[in-house]
C-alpha cells in the first residue's frame, strides 16, 4: 500500500531580504571585473507536507533565518576563499588579495572571506542554501525541498535547489 502526501511550497520574498555588498568576479588568471557593489535580493522557497493543523511549518522561522543570512553579508566586500586565481595574505589588520600582478589591500573589518570559488550569484545562492539547510530554526522541519534565490539586479536571479531524493529518508 502506498501513502500519498500533498506537498505545499511556501515562498518568502520580502523587500527586507537583501544585503548590500561589494565584490568583483574573476574570469580567468588575468581577467576580473573592477570592484563594484550590488543591492542583492534573497528569496527562499520550502516544500513540505501540510500538517494536521493546516500548516507546513511556522514560516516566521524561515523569514528570520533568511534575514540572518542577509545580515551576515551586509555592508561587506565579499571575497572568495577558494578561487584558483587569488592568493590571500594577512598583514597587520589588512587582507591583501593577490591577483595576476595586482596587490589589492582591504581593511580586515571591511571584508568577508566566503568558502566559495567566485563571488557570483550562482555561488552565493549555493552557499546560502547550504547555510539555510543547517539553520537551527529549520532543522526540525520535515522539508522535502528548498530553493534559494539570489539576485544582483532586476530580473537577474540564480536559484540553488536541494530536495529529498525519492528513496531518501527525511532528515536535517
N, C-alpha and C positions, 0 to 999 in steps of 0.2 A: 504494500500500500504506500503510495507517495503522498507526502504532505505538500500542499502548495501554500505559498505565502505571498501576500501582496506587499510589495515594497513601495516606499514613497521617497521621492527626492526632495530634500529641503535645501533651497539655495539662499545663501545670505550674501547680499551685495549692497552694502551701505556706503554712503558718502564718507563716513569717518574711517573706513577701512582703507587707509592709504599711508604712504610714507614718502618723504622727500629724501632723495639721496643722490650723491654724485658717483660717477663711475666712468670707465672707458672700456670699450670692447676691444679685445686683442684678436686680430685676424690671422696673424702669422708671426714668425720670428722677427719680422721687420716692419709690420704694419699694425697700427692701432688707431682708434679714434682719439680725438682730443678729450681731455677731461671735461665732462658736462654733467648736467643733472636732469632728473625727471621727477614728476609727481606721480609715483606708482600707485595704482589701484589694485586691491586684492578682493577676490570673492571666493567663497567656498560652497561646495555642494556635497551633502552627505546623503547616502541612500541607506535606509533602514526599514525594518518592519514596523508597522503601527501596532502599539501595544493595546492591552485591554482598556486603557484609559483614553484611547484615541490619539495618542502622541507617538511620534517616532523616538524622541528624546527631548530633553529641555534645551531648546536651541539658543537660549540665552548663554548657555555654556559655550556653544560654538562661536557666538558673537564675541564673547570675552576672549576666547582662545585666539581668534583671528586678530583682534585688536592688540593683544600682547605680542603676536608675531610682527605686526606692523611697527609697534613701538620700539622693538629691538633694533630695527633697521633705520629708523627715522633720524634725519639730520646727521648722517654719516657719509663718508666716502667709502663705498663698498669695493673691496679688493679680493680677488680670488687667490686662495692659498695653493691651489693645485694646478695652476697654469704651467704648461711646459715652457712658456716663453718668458716668465717673470721670475726673478730672484728677489727674495725679501730679506732685507738686512735691518737689524735693530741697533740703533746707536743713540744713547743719551736722550731718551724720551722721544726719539724720532723713528719713523719707519721709512726706509729708503727702498723704493721699488726700482730695480734694475731691469731695463728693457732695451734690447739692442745696445745702442751706445748712449742711452739716456740713464740718468740717475734722478729719480723723481722723489723729492722729500715730502713727507707728511708728518704733522704732529701725531703722536701716538693716540691722543684723545679724540682726534677727528676721524680716524679710520676704523673700519670693522673688517677684519680678515674673515672670509667665509670659506667653508670647506667645499668649494666648487672649482671648476676649471676656468670659468669665464663669467663675467657679470653680464648675463643676458637674461631676458625674461624667461627663457626656457630653463636655465639653471636655477633661477630664483623660484620658479614655480615648483620644481622638483624638490628643492631644499625646504621650502615652506610646507609642502605636502608631507615630507618626512617628519618635520617638527610638529605638524598638526596631528599626525598619527600617534606621536609619542606624548602629546599633551595630556597631563594628568586629569584635566576636566572631561576628557572624552574616552579614556581607556576602559571605562566600564560600560560603554555603549556598544550594542551589537550592530556595528556598522558593516554594511555589505560593500559599499563603495565610497570613495572620496574623490572629488575633483577639486583642484585648487588652481585658480587662475590669477595671473599677474599681468597687468597692463602697464606699458610705459607711455601710452598716449591713446587718444581717442581711436577706437576701432582696431587696436593692436594688442592682442592677448596671446599668451601662452598658457596652456592648461595641462597640468600633470594629473594623471589618473592612477588610482590604486583600487583594486577590487578583490573580493574574495573569490578565488577560483571555485568552480562548481563542486569539487570534492574536498575543498579545504575547510577545516574547522573554523568557526568564528572565534577569533581571539585578538587581543591587542597586539 
